[in-house]
């Protein structure tokens, strides 16, 4: 499976998708207009190892709610990820069994290498 979970209004996601192009074989899911399902999230967690690895600690809601991941359980993180799209670190790029989460240069470079190999 080749799929990208992203936010169409996010300039960083747009930049990364342009950098990774062409992505003709990929399915795209805009997590704002097509929210992630419980099954999809559980699949991503299984591939990434934890809900924490999928969680965006830089989200505006994270700061507004004064959340602290040190005090959140995996169950709490799952609930937050399902509650609002902003808590998902993005983009999430799935290439077969490999998963690339976030927008760090290293992660994007690894995804690009996998996609174009």
C-alpha positions in Angstrom: 0.0 0.0 0.0 1.2 3.5 -0.8 -0.7 6.2 1.0 -0.1 9.6 2.4 -2.1 11.2 5.3 -1.7 14.9 5.0 -3.4 18.3 5.6 -4.2 20.1 2.3 -4.1 23.5 4.0 -0.6 22.9 5.5 2.2 24.7 3.6 4.8 22.2 5.0 2.8 19.2 3.7 2.5 20.9 0.3 6.2 21.6 0.1 7.1 18.0 1.1 4.6 16.5 -1.4 6.2 18.6 -4.1 9.6 17.5 -3.0 8.6 13.8 -3.2 6.8 14.1 -6.6 5.9 12.3 -8.7 3.5 10.4 -6.4 1.2 8.9 -9.1 0.8 5.5 -7.3 -0.2 7.0 -4.0 -3.6 7.3 -2.4 -4.0 10.6 -0.6 -6.1 11.3 2.5 -6.7 14.9 3.6 -7.2 14.3 7.4 -9.3 17.4 7.8 -11.9 16.6 5.2 -11.6 12.8 5.6 -10.7 12.2 9.3 -8.6 9.2 10.2 -10.5 6.2 11.4 -9.9 4.1 14.4 -8.8 1.2 12.2 -6.4 3.4 10.2 -4.9 4.8 13.4 -4.4 1.4 15.0 -2.7 0.2 11.8 -0.4 3.3 11.9 0.3 2.7 15.5 1.2 -1.0 14.8 3.7 0.2 12.1 5.2 3.1 14.1 5.3 1.3 17.5 3.3 3.8 19.5 0.7 6.5 19.4 3.3 8.9 20.8 5.4 8.5 17.6 2.3 9.8 15.7 1.5 12.6 18.1 2.2 16.2 17.2 3.5 18.0 20.3 3.7 21.3 18.4 0.0 21.5 17.7 -1.8 24.6 18.7 -4.4 22.6 20.7 -1.6 20.9 22.6 -0.4 24.2 23.9 -3.9 25.6 24.4 -4.9 22.7 26.6 -1.6 22.7 28.5 -1.1 19.0 27.7 2.0 17.2 28.7 2.8 13.9 26.9 4.6 12.7 30.1 1.2 12.6 31.8 -0.7 11.0 28.9 -1.2 7.3 28.4 -1.3 5.6 25.1 -5.1 5.5 25.5 -5.2 9.2 26.0 -3.0 9.8 23.0 -5.2 7.6 20.8 -8.3 9.5 22.0 -6.7 12.8 21.2 -5.5 11.6 17.7 -9.0 10.5 16.9 -10.6 13.7 18.3 -8.8 16.3 16.2 -6.7 16.1 13.1 -4.2 18.6 14.4 -2.8 16.1 16.8 -1.5 13.8 14.0 2.1 14.5 13.1 2.1 15.0 9.4 2.6 14.0 6.8 2.4 10.3 7.4 3.8 8.4 4.4 3.1 4.7 4.1 5.1 2.7 1.5 4.3 -1.0 2.0 5.3 -1.9 5.5 7.4 1.2 5.9 6.1 4.3 7.6 7.5 7.8 7.6 6.0 10.2 10.1 6.6 13.9 10.3 8.4 16.6 8.4 12.0 16.4 9.6 14.6 16.6 6.9 15.9 13.2 7.8 12.4 11.6 7.7 11.6 13.2 4.3 14.9 12.1 2.9 14.3 8.5 4.0 10.8 8.6 2.5 12.1 10.0 -0.8 14.8 7.3 -1.0 12.2 4.6 -0.4 9.7 6.1 -2.9 12.1 6.5 -5.7 14.2 3.3 -5.3 
